[in-house]
Amino acid sequence: MSEQRLYYIDLKKSRSILKCIQFYSNEHFTVMFEAPLDISLSDSGFKLVNFGCDDLRDQEKLSKHLTLYVFTNRTGSLCVCYCPNIDSWERITYSVFYFHKGHSKTFTVALGSVDSRVTKGITFLNLDYYVAVYLPGHFFHLLNIQHPDLICHSLFLTGNNEVIDMLPHRPFQSLSGPLVLDGGSGKLYRVLLNQSYLLEFLRDTRLDCERMALLHCVLSCGRDPQRLEAKIIQWISENISACHSFDLIQEFLIASSYWSIYPETSNMDKLLPYSSLLTWNTEIPGITLVTEEIPLPLMKVHSFKGYWEKLNSNLEYAKYSKPHLHYNNGVVRREWHSLISEEKTGKRSSLVYVRNILDNAIKVISNLQAKTLEPRLTPLLQEEDNHQRLLMGLVSGLRAVWVLMVSELKDHLLRHLQGVEKKKIEQMVLDYISKLLDLICQILEASWRKHNLHPWVLHFNRRASAAEFAVFHIMTRILEATRSLFLPLPPGFHTLHTILGVHCLPLHNLLHYIDNGVLLLTETAVTRLMKDLDNTEKNEKLKFSIIVRLPPRIGQKICRLWDHPMSSNIISRNHVKRLLQDYSKQPRSSVMDKSSFSLEFLPLNYFIEILTDVESSNPALYAFEGHDNVDAKFVEEAALKHTTMLLGS
C-alpha cells in the first residue's frame, strides 16, 4: 500500500512542476511535495504503450518521444530520469535529477558510427542503489544514486563491450522496483546485478574508473560479504599496483567497512566516508557530464513515516549540512600528536582516561577475535604493539591509533545520530573499527597463504626468501595506504613488518626505512633481534644501529639484553646523564687518595669519585625502576672496556 503513489507534472507558463500524491488504504490521499523540473514538455505529445505489442512501427514511434521516469528506493532517494526527443543518433543526451542530493547530472554519449539497429528508445531501470540506463546494442550505464558526487562511482560501458552484446537488443518497460516488462513477449522480469559476473568483469577491466565503479557495486549489492571480500582481496593481491588514479587498498578498506555497517541506520551515508577520494578529475571515455544545482522539493506535509521520513531527512541534510558531516580521521591525528606532545613535556593524563583507553582496546580486540571464524596463520593480534604506545613509555597504556579512533568516532556518531541508543552506537563503532582491522588481517592472511610462509620467518638466523620479499612489499603498501588516511593497523603489524625488513633489506636500506618512518621499531622486534643474532661484526653493527635509534627509555631496557661493551657504554651514558642532570659542582679537595683506585687514570678516577658521592648522597636518584645494578663501578668498568676495544688491545 505504501507504494501507491501518483507522480504527475503540472505545466506552468515558466516551468514544469513535479508533484506526487500518496494514496492510503482508507481512500484518503495527500499531495506530498512539489519540485520544479527544468525540462521542456510543451511539444512532447502523448506516448501510448500497448503491453504485449511488438510492432516495429510502434517501436519507431516510441523512440521519437521523450522518456521520463521517477525512481525511489528504501533509503529515501528521489530520482527523475529524463531523455528528450532523439533528433540525432550521433549522440544521445539524458539527465538524472538527484532531488535527494540537490543536483542534476546531464550525460552526453557519443555513439560514433550508427547502424540501422538504432531505432529503439532508451530504457531506465531502477536497481536499488543504482539506476541502469540502457540503449540496446550501444551502451549500458550503471549510475550510483546513493553516492553520485564522483562520476567514477558509476559504470559506463560502450557498444564495443561484451556486456552490451549479452543484453537483449530491445527496450524494456520499467515497472515498480526492479520489475521490467518485455513488450515483445509480454513477460515480466526481475532485474538483478550478477555478482559473479561483476567480479569477473572486475578482474578483466583495465580502466581505473571501471575498477572503482565495479568495486563499489560488488560491495553494495553483496549478499555473501565474506565470499566477496575473499575474492576481492585475491584480486587486490594480484593487482596491487594496477590502479594509478587511486589507492586500491585504501578504497577497499574504506568502502568495505562502510558497507558492512551501512544497514544499521539510514543516515550512515551522511556520517561515514564511503570512498578514499575527494575528487575525480580523469575523464570517462565517450562521456560528457554537466552537473548543476537544482531547487530541492518542497514538502507539503509535516508528519512523515517510512519512505517520506527518509526522503525528508535527506532533503534536510542537503539543505543545511555543508560542508559534509563525514567523519574525518584527522581528529585522531590531532589527538595522537597532542598525546605525543604531552609525553615529551612529561605530562600525564588522568587515570580515568587511561582506564577508558584500555577498556576500548580490550573491547575492539575481543570483538575482532569473536568474528574470526578460522585460526590465522599470520602472527598478528598476539602482542601489544609497543609502537602504538606513546613513545613506548606510558604506564601499561595501550594508546593505539585504533583505540583513539573508538573514542572520536563514537563522539561523532553520538552528536549526529539523534534517537539512536548509545549502546547501539557503541556497538556500531566497535564493529566498524574491528572490520577495518580484520580486512588488513585478511589481506596479510591471503598473502601469507599464497606464498606458503611459516612462523619461522620470525627468526633472524636465516636468509630471506622470495616469498618474504613479496609479503614485505604487501605490508609496505598497506602501511602506505593506511598512513595517509591515518587508519588503524592491527597489533603486531609493525613487529612483523620490521622483522621481514631485517630479513629482506641491506643494512643501509633498512636504516633508511627506519629513519623515514616506514619501519617502526617495536620492543618485541628489537628484543628478538638482540636475542637471536650473535655478535659477529656484521650483527654488532646492525644491533648498535638499531639501539641508537630507539627512544631513550626503551633503548635503556633493550641494552641490558645485549652483553657487549657497546651496550654497557650506552647504559653507562644513560646512568650518568640521569645522575648528573641536576648536579651542582661542590668545592672538592685537590688531594685524592690514590690507594682506593687500581688504575692511574686520573680523569676517570676523579669522575667516578663524583658519581659515587652523588649516588651515596641521593639514593632516590640511584634506586629507579630497571636499575639492574648499574652504579659508579659499572660505569668505570664499561669505560675501561670501551677504551680497550677502541685501542684494539
Phi, psi and omega per residue, in radians:
M1 nan -0.549 -3.110
S2 -1.177 -0.313 -3.120
E3 -1.496 -0.041 -3.071
Q4 -1.409 1.510 -3.125
R5 -2.237 2.566 3.077
L6 -2.087 2.104 3.060
Y7 -1.767 2.329 3.123
Y8 -2.533 2.828 -3.077
I9 -2.026 2.173 3.106
D10 -1.657 1.994 -3.080
L11 -1.429 1.957 3.063
K12 -1.735 3.006 3.139
K13 -1.179 -0.733 -3.044
S14 -1.614 -0.503 -3.087
R15 -2.797 2.965 3.106
S16 -1.739 2.442 -3.106
I17 -2.018 2.115 3.056
L18 -1.483 2.264 3.111
K19 -2.254 2.829 3.140
C20 -2.416 2.351 3.032
I21 -1.919 2.233 3.054
Q22 -1.763 2.161 3.105
F23 -1.706 2.564 -3.126
Y24 -2.080 2.872 -3.069
S25 -1.169 -0.372 3.129
N26 -1.539 0.269 3.099
E27 1.271 0.159 3.010
H28 -1.516 2.848 3.088
F29 -2.599 2.788 -3.105
T30 -2.477 2.396 2.963
V31 -1.355 2.034 -2.990
M32 -1.515 -0.733 -3.096
F33 -2.752 2.948 2.944
E34 -2.463 2.487 -3.073
A35 -2.519 2.302 3.115
P36 -1.219 2.428 3.104
L37 -2.039 2.162 -3.124
D38 -1.555 1.132 3.101
I39 -2.402 2.721 -3.116
S40 -1.740 2.152 -3.137
L41 -2.089 0.059 -3.003
S42 -1.124 -0.584 -3.084
D43 -1.918 0.355 -3.016
S44 -1.355 -0.536 -3.103
G45 1.197 -2.735 -3.116
F46 -1.996 2.619 3.014
K47 -2.110 1.943 -3.134
L48 -1.651 2.302 -3.129
V49 -1.981 2.069 3.087
N50 -1.825 1.725 -3.088
F51 -1.064 2.274 3.099
G52 1.696 -0.082 -3.132
C53 -1.750 2.328 -3.125
D54 -2.206 0.767 3.129
D55 -1.374 2.321 -3.073
L56 -1.055 -0.655 -3.120
R57 -1.158 -0.658 3.088
D58 -1.124 -0.663 3.122
Q59 -1.124 -0.680 3.114
E60 -1.142 -0.617 3.088
K61 -1.150 -0.734 -3.118
L62 -1.052 -0.670 -3.063
S63 -1.200 -0.271 -3.099
K64 -1.641 -0.062 3.129
H65 -1.846 2.776 3.106
L66 -1.196 2.754 3.090
T67 -2.089 2.274 -3.060
L68 -2.484 2.175 3.128
Y69 -2.348 2.616 3.001
V70 -2.036 2.157 -3.104
F71 -2.098 2.407 3.034
T72 -2.285 2.834 2.965
N73 -2.521 3.088 -2.984
R74 -1.169 -0.240 -3.140
T75 -1.509 0.010 3.122
G76 1.599 0.412 3.102
S77 -1.524 2.672 3.089
L78 -2.446 1.882 -3.098
C79 -2.096 2.361 2.989
V80 -1.970 2.075 -3.126
C81 -1.803 2.284 -2.973
Y82 -2.451 2.241 3.013
C83 -2.223 2.075 -3.102
P84 -1.256 3.129 3.065
N85 -0.977 2.363 -3.109
I86 -1.563 1.880 -3.120
D87 -1.649 -0.536 -3.101
S88 -2.339 2.357 -3.137
W89 -1.597 0.111 3.070
E90 -1.303 -0.572 3.073
R91 -2.603 2.610 -3.137
I92 -2.165 2.390 3.125
T93 -2.066 2.367 3.021
Y94 -2.490 2.773 -3.099
S95 -2.230 2.598 3.020
V96 -2.222 2.137 3.108
F97 -1.676 1.891 3.102
Y98 -1.555 1.425 -3.055
F99 -1.122 -0.528 -3.131
H100 -1.275 -0.190 3.106
K101 -1.942 -0.299 3.110
G102 1.511 0.376 3.070
H103 -2.643 2.873 3.087
S104 -2.161 2.729 3.075
K105 -2.244 2.283 3.091
T106 -1.937 2.113 -3.087
F107 -1.847 2.322 3.038
T108 -2.054 2.143 -3.058
V109 -1.960 2.140 3.073
A110 -1.470 2.114 -3.114
L111 -1.527 -0.315 -3.134
G112 1.262 -2.329 3.131
S113 -1.257 2.268 -3.065
V114 -1.916 2.262 3.092
D115 -1.794 -3.096 -3.041
S116 -1.248 -0.199 -3.113
R117 -1.271 -0.278 -3.078
V118 -1.399 1.323 3.052
T119 -2.253 0.184 -3.031
K120 -1.974 2.623 -3.109
G121 -1.392 2.992 -3.131
I122 -1.437 2.602 -3.117
T123 -2.105 2.318 3.018
F124 -1.924 2.333 -3.129
L125 -2.198 2.418 3.134
N126 -1.644 1.962 -3.091
L127 -2.142 1.032 3.059
D128 1.096 -1.793 -3.125
Y129 -1.373 -0.052 -3.054
Y130 -2.301 2.724 2.916
V131 -2.055 2.186 3.099
A132 -1.640 2.330 3.093
V133 -2.057 2.115 -2.911
Y134 -2.333 2.135 2.965
L135 -1.971 1.892 -3.007
P136 -0.872 2.191 3.078
G137 1.449 -0.050 -3.017
H138 -2.267 -0.798 3.073
F139 -2.737 2.766 3.073
F140 -2.441 2.076 -3.137
H141 -2.034 2.407 3.117
L142 -2.070 1.750 -3.016
L143 -1.604 2.203 3.122
N144 -1.391 1.853 -3.087
I145 -1.566 -0.258 3.084
Q146 -1.377 -0.630 -3.141
H147 -2.344 1.296 -3.047
P148 -1.529 0.017 -2.991
D149 -1.108 -0.750 -3.129
L150 -1.785 2.244 -3.083
I151 -1.127 -0.430 -3.113
C152 -1.238 -0.177 3.083
H153 -1.496 -0.009 3.047
S154 -1.969 2.647 -3.046
L155 -1.851 2.291 -3.110
F156 -2.203 1.911 -3.137
L157 -1.958 2.364 -3.109
T158 -1.774 3.099 -3.018
G159 -1.134 -0.299 3.142
N160 -1.564 0.266 3.135
N161 -1.760 2.484 -3.109
E162 -1.138 -0.374 3.086
V163 -1.088 -0.707 -3.128
I164 -1.086 -0.678 -3.127
D165 -1.194 -0.451 -3.138
M166 -1.330 -0.467 -3.067
L167 -1.395 2.668 3.138
P168 -1.079 2.538 -3.127
H169 -1.651 0.846 3.062
R170 -2.649 2.661 -3.113
P171 -1.361 2.795 3.074
F172 -2.037 2.789 3.019
Q173 -1.765 2.020 -3.114
S174 -1.333 2.315 3.124
L175 -2.013 -2.678 -3.094
S176 -1.204 2.340 3.100
G177 1.051 -2.348 -3.104
P178 -1.536 0.155 -3.122
L179 -1.386 2.417 3.061
V180 -2.332 2.707 3.122
L181 -1.996 2.228 3.007
D182 -1.504 1.866 -3.071
G183 -1.122 -0.429 -3.130
G184 -1.293 -0.734 -3.082
S185 -1.772 -0.262 -3.090
G186 1.335 0.246 -3.109
K187 -1.652 2.565 3.038
L188 -1.678 2.447 3.100
Y189 -2.259 2.595 2.990
R190 -1.822 2.076 -3.047
V191 -1.572 2.188 3.103
L192 -2.281 2.677 3.065
L193 -1.487 2.252 -3.100
N194 -1.472 1.931 -3.073
Q195 -1.114 -0.723 -3.107
S196 -1.087 -0.722 -3.139
Y197 -1.229 -0.648 3.102
L198 -1.054 -0.730 3.102
L199 -1.131 -0.715 3.112
E200 -1.121 -0.725 3.116
F201 -1.135 -0.664 3.104
L202 -1.046 -0.686 3.130
R203 -1.222 -0.536 -3.003
D204 -1.611 -0.477 -3.032
T205 -1.208 2.700 -3.108
R206 -2.052 -0.092 -3.106
L207 -1.640 2.340 3.127
D208 -1.058 -0.696 -3.112
C209 -1.107 -0.647 3.114
E210 -1.271 -0.638 3.077
R211 -1.083 -0.773 3.123
M212 -1.052 -0.865 -3.100
A213 -1.101 -0.756 -3.113
L214 -1.184 -0.674 3.114
L215 -1.022 -0.811 -3.136
H216 -1.216 -0.642 -3.138
C217 -1.130 -0.781 3.135
V218 -1.075 -0.774 -3.093
L219 -1.225 -0.601 -3.077
S220 -1.318 -0.546 -3.095
C221 -1.820 0.250 -3.062
G222 -1.169 2.207 3.072
R223 -1.831 -0.076 3.059
D224 -2.465 1.336 -2.975
P225 -0.966 -0.734 -3.076
Q226 -1.126 -0.743 3.115
R227 -1.155 -0.735 -3.138
L228 -1.100 -0.786 -3.132
E229 -1.092 -0.687 3.116
A230 -1.091 -0.716 3.129
K231 -1.164 -0.745 -3.131
I232 -1.153 -0.730 3.133
I233 -1.085 -0.702 3.081
Q234 -1.059 -0.748 3.122
W235 -1.148 -0.715 3.127
I236 -1.068 -0.774 -3.113
S237 -1.091 -0.457 3.133
E238 -1.578 -0.258 -3.080
N239 -2.298 0.712 -2.989
I240 -1.056 -0.528 -3.107
S241 -1.985 0.337 -3.022
A242 -1.334 -0.553 -3.048
C243 -1.652 2.318 -3.116
H244 -1.867 -0.367 -3.079
S245 -1.561 -0.270 3.131
F246 -2.740 2.853 3.124
D247 -1.534 2.043 -3.038
L248 -1.105 -0.719 -3.135
I249 -1.168 -0.782 3.108
Q250 -0.977 -0.864 -3.063
E251 -1.122 -0.703 3.129
F252 -1.133 -0.786 -3.125
L253 -1.077 -0.823 -3.099
I254 -1.181 -0.845 -3.053
A255 -1.180 -0.783 -3.099
S256 -1.162 -0.710 3.103
S257 -1.124 -0.686 3.124
Y258 -1.088 -0.867 -3.077
W259 -1.245 -0.385 3.113
S260 -1.215 -0.473 -3.095
I261 -1.925 -0.153 -3.048
Y262 -0.974 -0.758 -3.094
P263 -1.114 -0.238 -3.080
E264 -1.101 -0.612 3.123
T265 -2.723 2.592 -3.046
S266 -1.280 -0.178 -3.085
N267 -1.671 0.071 -3.081
M268 -1.100 -0.525 -3.132
D269 -1.172 -0.306 3.117
K270 -1.593 -0.376 -2.958
L271 -1.933 -0.420 -3.112
L272 -2.001 2.480 3.075
P273 -1.195 2.417 3.116
Y274 -1.917 -0.096 -3.125
S275 -2.584 2.649 3.078
S276 -1.434 -0.177 -3.079
L277 -1.650 2.514 3.012
L278 -1.804 -0.543 3.128
T279 -2.426 2.833 3.043
W280 -2.467 1.998 -3.052
N281 -1.894 -0.073 -3.115
T282 -1.398 2.337 -3.133
E283 -1.244 2.597 3.025
I284 -1.640 2.159 -3.087
P285 -0.990 2.264 3.051
G286 1.410 0.058 -3.068
I287 -2.156 2.281 2.973
T288 -1.986 2.307 -3.020
L289 -2.222 2.366 3.034
V290 -2.199 2.193 3.136
T291 -1.927 2.324 -3.130
E292 -2.361 2.536 3.016
E293 -1.311 2.549 3.134
I294 -2.276 2.691 3.071
P295 -1.123 2.475 3.110
L296 -1.323 2.631 3.068
P297 -1.051 2.528 3.089
L298 -1.708 1.967 3.141
M299 -1.293 2.356 -3.042
K300 -1.721 -0.075 3.123
V301 -2.157 2.992 -3.059
H302 -2.148 -0.127 3.112
S303 -2.051 2.132 -3.022
F304 -2.145 2.565 3.029
K305 -2.457 2.698 3.044
G306 1.043 -2.251 -3.093
Y307 -1.014 -0.724 -3.052
W308 -1.158 -0.567 3.089
E309 -1.145 -0.710 3.138
K310 -1.228 -0.690 3.096
L311 -1.104 -0.780 3.139
N312 -1.085 -0.656 3.086
S313 -1.094 -0.730 3.098
N314 -1.105 -0.703 -3.136
L315 -1.182 -0.685 3.095
E316 -1.108 -0.710 3.120
Y317 -1.126 -0.798 -3.139
A318 -1.123 -0.493 -3.083
K319 -1.420 -0.691 -2.966
Y320 -1.972 -0.374 -2.956
S321 -1.699 1.416 3.032
K322 -2.405 2.206 0.042
P323 -1.237 3.081 -3.051
H324 -1.103 2.723 -3.121
L325 -1.650 0.195 -3.111
H326 -1.011 2.369 3.099
Y327 -1.078 2.358 3.129
N328 -2.125 2.189 -3.098
N329 -1.232 0.016 3.073
G330 -1.076 -0.478 3.104
V331 -1.157 -0.593 3.080
V332 -1.202 -0.682 3.104
R333 -1.043 -0.786 3.136
R334 -1.132 -0.711 3.126
E335 -1.139 -0.695 3.128
W336 -1.066 -0.845 -3.137
H337 -1.152 -0.568 3.087
S338 -1.134 -0.730 3.126
L339 -1.167 -0.664 3.082
I340 -1.096 -0.717 3.122
S341 -1.107 -0.708 3.094
E342 -1.066 -0.725 -3.112
E343 -1.142 -0.700 -3.128
K344 -1.159 -0.560 -3.124
T345 -1.579 0.040 3.072
G346 1.451 0.214 3.136
K347 -1.419 2.807 3.104
R348 -2.394 2.395 3.071
S349 -1.393 2.952 -3.090
S350 -1.171 2.717 3.112
L351 -1.111 -0.543 3.115
V352 -1.104 -0.742 3.128
Y353 -1.135 -0.758 3.127
V354 -1.107 -0.724 3.127
R355 -1.115 -0.672 3.105
N356 -1.125 -0.692 3.092
I357 -1.058 -0.804 -3.128
L358 -1.139 -0.696 3.117
D359 -1.085 -0.746 3.109
N360 -1.079 -0.707 3.135
A361 -1.070 -0.798 -3.136
I362 -1.089 -0.719 -3.125
K363 -1.122 -0.762 -3.118
V364 -1.120 -0.831 -3.119
I365 -1.117 -0.741 3.127
S366 -1.109 -0.735 3.124
N367 -1.115 -0.690 3.134
L368 -1.187 -0.782 -3.131
Q369 -1.173 -0.558 3.123
A370 -1.177 -0.496 -3.125
K371 -1.544 -0.110 -3.131
T372 -1.481 2.038 -3.051
L373 -1.459 -0.596 -3.089
E374 -2.103 2.630 3.080
P375 -1.121 2.515 -3.095
R376 -1.591 2.570 3.056
L377 -1.460 -0.632 -3.081
T378 -1.271 2.432 -3.105
P379 -1.402 1.128 3.087
L380 -1.944 2.875 3.112
L381 1.065 0.312 -3.092
Q382 -1.867 0.033 -3.111
E383 -2.647 2.928 3.030
E384 -1.622 1.911 -3.031
D385 -1.259 1.873 -2.940
N386 -1.242 -0.270 2.991
H387 -1.081 -0.550 -3.060
Q388 -1.329 -0.056 2.924
R389 -1.481 2.676 3.098
L390 -1.193 1.942 3.141
L391 0.894 0.419 3.117
M392 0.918 0.620 -3.029
G393 -2.331 0.064 -3.104
L394 -1.434 2.731 -3.076
V395 -1.232 1.815 3.095
S396 0.816 0.491 -3.093
G397 -1.630 2.416 3.074
L398 -1.997 1.289 -3.121
R399 -1.577 1.267 -3.109
A400 -1.446 2.816 3.097
V401 -0.996 -0.768 -3.088
W402 -1.230 -0.439 3.086
V403 -1.270 -0.708 3.043
L404 -1.089 -0.634 -3.114
M405 -1.124 -0.589 3.085
V406 -0.977 -0.865 -3.091
S407 -1.153 -0.805 -3.073
E408 -1.198 -0.732 -3.127
L409 -1.192 -0.670 3.109
K410 -1.098 -0.756 3.107
D411 -1.087 -0.677 -3.130
H412 -1.103 -0.812 -3.113
L413 -1.233 -0.633 3.115
L414 -1.109 -0.581 3.135
R415 -1.196 -0.615 -2.937
H416 -1.971 -0.223 3.099
L417 -1.729 1.520 -3.133
Q418 -1.375 2.413 3.085
G419 1.491 0.030 3.109
V420 -1.783 2.336 -3.093
E421 -1.049 2.531 -3.124
K422 -1.079 -0.691 -3.137
K423 -1.111 -0.663 3.122
K424 -1.158 -0.713 3.110
I425 -1.112 -0.761 3.127
E426 -1.054 -0.715 3.130
Q427 -1.183 -0.669 3.102
M428 -1.078 -0.713 3.128
V429 -1.115 -0.794 3.109
L430 -1.057 -0.743 3.136
D431 -1.116 -0.711 -3.097
Y432 -1.139 -0.839 -3.104
I433 -1.263 -0.639 3.052
S434 -1.065 -0.653 3.120
K435 -1.128 -0.765 3.094
L436 -0.988 -0.853 -3.127
L437 -1.144 -0.690 -3.114
D438 -1.152 -0.666 3.129
L439 -1.092 -0.700 3.095
I440 -1.128 -0.750 3.088
C441 -1.055 -0.693 -3.141
Q442 -1.138 -0.713 3.120
I443 -1.076 -0.785 3.115
L444 -1.151 -0.698 3.140
E445 -1.080 -0.746 3.127
A446 -1.104 -0.738 3.119
S447 -1.163 -0.688 3.135
W448 -1.069 -0.800 -3.136
R449 -1.199 -0.717 -3.109
K450 -1.032 -0.701 -3.084
H451 -1.697 0.085 3.019
N452 0.969 0.834 3.109
L453 -1.444 2.776 -3.106
H454 -2.264 2.885 -3.088
P455 -1.042 -0.347 -3.083
W456 -1.230 -0.049 3.050
V457 -1.159 -0.281 -3.127
L458 -1.348 -0.091 3.122
H459 -1.718 2.657 -3.034
F460 -1.694 -0.060 -3.019
N461 -1.563 0.662 3.123
R462 -2.725 2.786 -3.134
R463 -1.476 2.698 -3.119
A464 -1.312 2.539 3.085
S465 -1.772 2.973 3.100
A466 -1.088 -0.582 3.122
A467 -1.124 -0.707 3.131
E468 -1.172 -0.634 3.044
F469 -1.046 -0.754 -3.110
A470 -1.125 -0.773 3.140
V471 -1.188 -0.667 3.081
F472 -1.055 -0.692 3.115
H473 -1.128 -0.768 3.118
I474 -1.055 -0.760 -3.124
M475 -1.134 -0.644 3.108
T476 -1.142 -0.682 3.102
R477 -1.179 -0.654 3.081
I478 -1.110 -0.776 3.128
L479 -1.063 -0.753 3.126
E480 -1.089 -0.722 -3.112
A481 -1.176 -0.730 -3.078
T482 -1.368 -0.520 -3.045
R483 -1.173 -0.743 -3.079
S484 -1.163 -0.504 3.088
L485 -1.709 -0.002 -3.112
F486 0.968 0.820 3.114
L487 -1.532 2.752 -3.093
P488 -1.317 2.774 3.035
L489 -2.213 2.536 -3.108
P490 -1.188 2.562 3.073
P491 -0.970 2.399 -3.107
G492 1.686 -0.219 -3.103
F493 -1.077 -0.874 -3.067
H494 -1.170 -0.585 3.095
T495 -1.098 -0.867 3.140
L496 -1.109 -0.707 -3.137
H497 -1.098 -0.749 -3.125
T498 -1.171 -0.755 3.135
I499 -1.072 -0.755 3.087
L500 -1.140 -0.618 3.102
G501 -1.105 -0.714 3.087
V502 -1.103 -0.655 3.106
H503 -1.143 -0.762 -2.870
C504 -1.647 -0.413 -2.956
L505 -1.894 2.505 2.935
P506 -1.088 2.789 -3.013
L507 -1.016 -0.789 -3.089
H508 -1.139 -0.622 3.085
N509 -1.220 -0.715 3.129
L510 -1.028 -0.831 -3.128
L511 -1.163 -0.602 3.084
H512 -1.108 -0.735 3.104
Y513 -1.108 -0.695 -3.139
I514 -1.184 -0.807 -3.089
D515 -1.126 -0.488 -3.128
N516 -1.697 0.159 3.022
G517 1.375 0.167 3.091
V518 -1.292 -0.780 3.035
L519 -1.801 2.226 -3.113
L520 -1.935 2.120 -3.047
L521 -1.309 2.132 3.071
T522 -1.870 2.747 -3.131
E523 -1.062 -0.704 -3.125
T524 -1.095 -0.802 -3.114
A525 -1.131 -0.784 -3.105
V526 -1.204 -0.619 3.085
T527 -1.080 -0.774 3.086
R528 -1.065 -0.716 -3.122
L529 -1.088 -0.778 -3.112
M530 -1.165 -0.621 -3.078
K531 -1.462 -0.621 -3.015
D532 -1.473 -0.519 -3.073
L533 -1.569 2.403 3.076
D534 -1.410 -3.105 -3.034
N535 -1.763 0.848 2.960
T536 -1.242 2.880 -3.099
E537 -1.025 -0.712 -3.139
K538 -1.140 -0.770 -3.115
N539 -1.236 -0.596 3.080
E540 -1.063 -0.752 3.129
K541 -1.095 -0.726 3.118
L542 -1.112 -0.837 -3.099
K543 -1.083 -0.785 -3.137
F544 -1.112 -0.716 3.140
S545 -1.099 -0.581 3.118
I546 -1.300 -0.801 -3.060
I547 -1.060 -0.744 -3.091
V548 -1.208 -0.215 3.127
R549 -1.698 -0.022 3.137
L550 -1.451 2.625 2.981
P551 -1.018 2.605 -3.012
P552 -0.933 -0.774 -3.052
R553 -1.150 -0.813 -3.133
I554 -1.287 -0.558 3.114
G555 -1.098 -0.691 3.132
Q556 -1.128 -0.634 3.118
K557 -1.220 -0.731 -3.101
I558 -1.205 -0.627 -3.118
C559 -0.979 -0.574 -3.096
R560 -1.225 -0.247 3.105
L561 -1.487 -0.174 -3.049
W562 -1.974 1.890 3.141
D563 -1.440 1.532 -3.021
H564 -2.734 2.521 3.114
P565 -0.921 -0.652 -3.130
M566 -1.148 -0.674 3.092
S567 -1.141 -0.761 3.101
S568 -1.064 -0.638 3.120
N569 -1.091 -0.765 -3.132
I570 -1.158 -0.757 3.116
I571 -1.050 -0.756 -3.128
S572 -1.101 -0.756 3.131
R573 -1.042 -0.759 3.139
N574 -1.137 -0.686 3.132
H575 -1.126 -0.779 3.139
V576 -1.125 -0.721 -3.141
K577 -1.076 -0.703 -3.141
R578 -1.161 -0.741 -3.094
L579 -1.205 -0.650 -2.985
L580 -1.735 0.079 -3.061
Q581 -1.127 -0.514 3.101
D582 -2.035 0.353 -3.069
Y583 -1.325 2.319 3.051
S584 -2.024 2.298 -3.045
K585 -1.170 2.297 3.121
Q586 -1.929 2.659 3.081
P587 -1.051 2.339 -3.092
R588 -2.248 2.715 3.091
S589 -1.235 2.427 -3.139
S590 -1.406 -0.168 -3.139
V591 -1.726 2.154 -3.107
M592 -1.913 2.533 3.086
D593 -1.449 1.680 -3.056
K594 -1.237 -0.291 -3.108
S595 -1.173 -0.351 -3.118
S596 -1.448 -0.082 -3.114
F597 -2.064 2.452 -3.110
S598 -1.498 -0.256 -3.071
L599 -2.189 2.525 3.094
E600 -1.586 1.138 3.128
F601 -2.142 1.429 -2.900
L602 -1.001 -0.768 3.123
P603 -1.022 -0.764 3.130
L604 -1.169 -0.721 3.114
N605 -1.017 -0.782 -3.135
Y606 -1.102 -0.742 -3.116
F607 -1.147 -0.753 3.139
I608 -1.138 -0.618 3.104
E609 -1.099 -0.703 3.105
I610 -1.093 -0.805 -3.131
L611 -1.075 -0.720 -3.137
T612 -1.082 -0.741 3.114
D613 -1.102 -0.751 -3.133
V614 -1.111 -0.743 -3.136
E615 -1.112 -0.727 -3.106
S616 -1.265 -0.553 -3.106
S617 -1.562 -0.283 -3.117
N618 -2.308 1.276 -3.108
P619 -1.084 -0.474 3.141
A620 -1.131 -0.600 3.098
L621 -1.268 -0.473 -3.056
Y622 -1.442 -0.689 -3.045
A623 -1.617 1.352 3.074
F624 -1.985 2.835 -3.048
E625 -1.067 2.367 3.115
G626 1.345 0.420 -3.055
H627 -1.154 -0.739 3.075
D628 0.942 0.830 3.029
N629 1.062 0.533 3.055
V630 -1.509 2.082 -3.135
D631 -2.578 -2.981 -3.106
A632 -1.045 -0.655 3.126
K633 -1.110 -0.723 3.102
F634 -1.085 -0.727 3.136
V635 -1.089 -0.749 -3.138
E636 -1.081 -0.805 -3.133
E637 -1.133 -0.719 3.140
A638 -1.115 -0.700 -3.141
A639 -1.112 -0.723 -3.137
L640 -1.197 -0.709 3.120
K641 -1.126 -0.734 -3.122
H642 -1.159 -0.700 3.101
T643 -1.110 -0.756 3.108
T644 -1.066 -0.719 3.138
M645 -1.127 -0.710 3.137
L646 -1.168 -0.605 3.135
L647 -1.369 -0.210 3.098
G648 1.261 0.468 -3.126
S649 -2.082 nan nan
